[in-house]
Amino acid sequence: MAWQGLAAEFLQVPAVTRTYTAACVLTTAAVQLELLSPFQLYFNPHLVFRKFQVWRLVTNFLFFGPLGFSFFFNMLFVFRYCRMLEEGSFRGRTADFVVMFLFGGVLMTLLGLLGSLFFLGQALTAMLVYVWSRRSPLVRVNFFGLLTFQAPFLPWALMGFSLLLGNSILVDLLGIAVGHIYYFLEDVFPNQPGGKRLLLTPGFLKLLLDAPEDPNYLPLPEEQPGPHQPPLQQ
């Protein structure tokens, strides 16, 4: 019964968040069970373009390392901020959210070629957190009970925490940079004199993915909390 309740709760999660989180967990489980090897997943331009192992363009975003604190830490932030974006500023715009993933993935892959980066899931997480933080500037975040600050500082706090874990900050910086480019193209440039949206979502994706607006939907309180509401807990 508990399993059924957990499954029912998971099915309430928006489609993109549910799909990406499940893919990450299943990929890691397959590696732990030795059904797959990380060497079959990492991004290698030679194997992609010469050996046509095109799945590596996707799988390098799905593997966050072996089971451990770093994996669960990344999964927490993937699930939390992907869901908050999908239920917040992308509510009713699933196609636009998918385009954001595609834009980020393509740009990170191209820039990753310059830095010889093999796994980019952490960069995608940093991008999600960055876009959410810029669209929620009034939210106060409590970082594991240690610090409380405005949401726009969260990506930098995560980068510092990643450094303490012994990870390279290059991947985090890549995610922040791509997140800023997306935020500029979507939220800043269209509002400038003569500006316009440059990232246009294909009509067929909207027909395929966007659901009708739910008139009974209540916006997430953490999206724009008032002064009477507590900081968002990590």
Salt bridges, closest charged atoms under 4 A:
GLU87 OE2 - ARG83 NE 3.02
ASP96 OD2 - ARG93 NE 2.82
GLU186 OE1 - ARG197 NH2 3.05
ASP187 OD1 - ARG135 NH2 2.83
GLU213 OE2 - ARG91 NH1 2.36
